Amino acid sequence: METKNLLLASLEAGKALLHAPVHHTDAEQAAKPQPHMVPIRSLGANHRSRIAAHLLALDAHDRYFRFGYSASDEQIQRYVDGMNFGRDEIFGIYNRKLELLAVAHLAYAPQAGHESCAEFGVSVLKTARGRGYGTRLFERAAIHARNDSVSQIFIHALSENTVMLQIARNAGASVQRDGSETEAYLRLDAPTLDSRMTEIVEEQFAQADYRMKVQAKAFWDVLAQVQAVRQGAAQAQRDVAA
Ligand SMILES: CC(C)(COP(=O)(O)OP(=O)(O)OC[C@H]1O[C@@H](n2cnc3c(N)ncnc32)[C@H](O)[C@@H]1OP(=O)(O)O)[C@@H](O)C(=O)NCCC(=O)NCCS
């Protein structure tokens, strides 16, 4: 049943890409019914520059919440350059312009003996908040960690970051406040065939969605160029006739 829903969502996403991009106002966007499935894909090192662009687009307040300090552009760039795509897992949600709306980093403990622990960090662009992306990324990271035999996932957040802590609480994490900082821990069950299959299907769906977005963007870019050339030629004709 879940697989069927995934395939239907994939088909709908593909059909939507065949329509010219429409620019909705924020109010229209909020009123639109949100898709059941969110295409969350695993990101490799070839997505590094888009991850940097996503994080650099965060304002000072969001950077403070995301990193626990007001990270400068240089500090963000160093963080992205230092991302270990071999050890950690990075997840992202792309829009049809191939901009990353949301990025999550599941960081595995580098110290030997702590392999059963992973830390979760996430950011969603302001324009894409409140659609459940943060929640879905946490679920996706948790299922991945579980399938990697991680037994505990934790979030280090500022105590004032009520939205992030709400996501953790909703997932069943135990939340421990220590002054201005709070740690949330979520215990994970052992992997099962079902948890592995769910992750495989979700990743396949997200990869297919991404490929369609790449093709659709290439198509619309070419069309825009053709239209620009046509408009230029028409203008030249008008200029000659005038
Ligand atoms: C935290 C963050 C990732 C949440 O992303 P999001 O996609 O908007 O989150 P969701 O849509 O999944 O909403 C999560 C929950 O918070 C609630 N929520 C969302 N916005 C809220 C707001 N402004 N005030 C109160 N609650 C809010 C939602 O209702 C939801 O709870 P519910 O499922 O019980 O209804 C996003 O705000 C962000 O990027 N913040 C800056 C960086 C940051 O703080 N990162 C986390 C540090 S690790």
The ligand as an SDF file (V2000), in Angstrom:
LIG
                    3D

 48 50  0  0  0  0  0  0  0  0999 V2000
   13.3940   24.0420   12.6870 C   0  0  0  0  0  0  0  0  0  0  0  0
   13.0140   23.9810   11.2120 C   0  0  0  0  0  0  0  0  0  0  0  0
   13.9570   23.0370   10.5020 C   0  0  0  0  0  0  0  0  0  0  0  0
   11.5530   23.4680   11.1330 C   0  0  0  0  0  0  0  0  0  0  0  0
   11.2420   23.2790    9.7680 O   0  0  0  0  0  0  0  0  0  0  0  0
    9.7260   23.1510    9.2300 P   0  0  0  0  0  0  0  0  0  0  0  0
    9.7860   22.4380    7.9460 O   0  0  0  0  0  0  0  0  0  0  0  0
    9.0840   24.5020    9.2280 O   0  0  0  0  0  0  0  0  0  0  0  0
    9.0490   22.2550   10.3540 O   0  0  0  0  0  0  0  0  0  0  0  0
    7.6580   21.4850   10.2410 P   0  0  0  0  0  0  0  0  0  0  0  0
    6.8140   22.1120    9.1770 O   0  0  0  0  0  0  0  0  0  0  0  0
    7.9620   20.0470   10.1300 O   0  0  0  0  0  0  0  0  0  0  0  0
    6.9830   21.8160   11.6430 O   0  0  0  0  0  0  0  0  0  0  0  0
    7.4490   21.2250   12.8120 C   0  0  0  0  0  0  0  0  0  0  0  0
    6.5110   21.4650   13.9720 C   0  0  0  0  0  0  0  0  0  0  0  0
    6.6530   22.7990   14.4810 O   0  0  0  0  0  0  0  0  0  0  0  0
    5.4210   23.4790   14.3740 C   0  0  0  0  0  0  0  0  0  0  0  0
    5.7310   24.8230   13.9080 N   0  0  0  0  0  0  0  0  0  0  0  0
    6.1600   25.1750   12.6810 C   0  0  0  0  0  0  0  0  0  0  0  0
    6.3710   26.5040   12.6460 N   0  0  0  0  0  0  0  0  0  0  0  0
    6.0620   26.9780   13.8710 C   0  0  0  0  0  0  0  0  0  0  0  0
    6.0860   28.2600   14.4750 C   0  0  0  0  0  0  0  0  0  0  0  0
    6.4820   29.3420   13.8010 N   0  0  0  0  0  0  0  0  0  0  0  0
    5.7450   28.3600   15.7830 N   0  0  0  0  0  0  0  0  0  0  0  0
    5.3650   27.2830   16.4840 C   0  0  0  0  0  0  0  0  0  0  0  0
    5.3240   26.0170   15.9640 N   0  0  0  0  0  0  0  0  0  0  0  0
    5.6640   25.8920   14.6890 C   0  0  0  0  0  0  0  0  0  0  0  0
    4.6240   22.7340   13.3460 C   0  0  0  0  0  0  0  0  0  0  0  0
    3.2340   22.9260   13.5440 O   0  0  0  0  0  0  0  0  0  0  0  0
    5.0540   21.3170   13.6080 C   0  0  0  0  0  0  0  0  0  0  0  0
    4.4240   20.7740   14.7380 O   0  0  0  0  0  0  0  0  0  0  0  0
    3.1350   19.7940   14.5670 P   0  0  0  0  0  0  0  0  0  0  0  0
    3.5700   18.7040   13.6170 O   0  0  0  0  0  0  0  0  0  0  0  0
    2.8990   19.3170   15.9670 O   0  0  0  0  0  0  0  0  0  0  0  0
    2.0480   20.6470   13.9940 O   0  0  0  0  0  0  0  0  0  0  0  0
   13.0570   25.3990   10.5510 C   0  0  0  0  0  0  0  0  0  0  0  0
   12.2820   26.2760   11.3160 O   0  0  0  0  0  0  0  0  0  0  0  0
   14.4700   25.9670   10.4290 C   0  0  0  0  0  0  0  0  0  0  0  0
   15.1630   25.7330    9.4510 O   0  0  0  0  0  0  0  0  0  0  0  0
   14.9290   26.7670   11.4430 N   0  0  0  0  0  0  0  0  0  0  0  0
   16.2690   27.3760   11.3990 C   0  0  0  0  0  0  0  0  0  0  0  0
   17.3710   26.3360   11.6320 C   0  0  0  0  0  0  0  0  0  0  0  0
   17.1020   25.4830   12.8470 C   0  0  0  0  0  0  0  0  0  0  0  0
   16.5690   25.9190   13.8560 O   0  0  0  0  0  0  0  0  0  0  0  0
   17.5180   24.2170   12.7660 N   0  0  0  0  0  0  0  0  0  0  0  0
   17.3700   23.2550   13.8370 C   0  0  0  0  0  0  0  0  0  0  0  0
   18.6270   23.1510   14.6470 C   0  0  0  0  0  0  0  0  0  0  0  0
   19.2380   21.5290   14.5630 S   0  0  0  0  0  0  0  0  0  0  0  0
  1  2  1  0
  2  3  1  0
  2  4  1  0
  2 36  1  0
  4  5  1  0
  5  6  1  0
  6  7  2  0
  6  8  1  0
  6  9  1  0
  9 10  1  0
 10 11  2  0
 10 12  1  0
 10 13  1  0
 13 14  1  0
 14 15  1  0
 15 16  1  0
 15 30  1  0
 16 17  1  0
 17 18  1  0
 17 28  1  0
 18 19  1  0
 18 27  1  0
 19 20  2  0
 20 21  1  0
 21 22  1  0
 21 27  2  0
 22 23  1  0
 22 24  2  0
 24 25  1  0
 25 26  2  0
 26 27  1  0
 28 29  1  0
 28 30  1  0
 30 31  1  0
 31 32  1  0
 32 33  2  0
 32 34  1  0
 32 35  1  0
 36 37  1  0
 36 38  1  0
 38 39  2  0
 38 40  1  0
 40 41  1  0
 41 42  1  0
 42 43  1  0
 43 44  2  0
 43 45  1  0
 45 46  1  0
 46 47  1  0
 47 48  1  0
M  END
$$$$
